[in-house]
C-alpha cells in the first residue's frame, strides 16, 4: 500500500506553481527516448542492404579477390 501511495504522490499537481522534480525528470527522460528513437529511425531503420563479402573486400582493400578460382581439368 505504501508503494501505491508513493506512486500517486508522484503524479500529484505541484503546490503554488512549483513543479515536481520527479515530473521534470520523467518528461526529460521521455523526450530523450523520443529523440533517440527518432535518430535510430532516421539512420538505421531504412531499407536493409545485403552484405556481400566480395563487395566489402573491394571497398576495404581496393581490389577484387575472388574467394575460389577454378580451372577446368583437361585431359585426365
C-alpha positions, 0 to 999 in steps of 0.5 A: 500500500505504501508503494501505491501511495508513493506512486500517486504522490508522484503524479500529484499537481505541484503546490503554488506553481512549483513543479515536481522534480520527479515530473521534470525528470520523467518528461526529460527522460521521455523526450530523450527516448523520443529523440533517440528513437527518432535518430535510430529511425532516421539512420538505421531503420531504412531499407536493409542492404545485403552484405556481400563479402566480395563487395566489402573486400573491394571497398576495404582493400581496393581490389577484387579477390575472388574467394575460389578460382577454378580451372577446368581439368583437361585431359585426365 
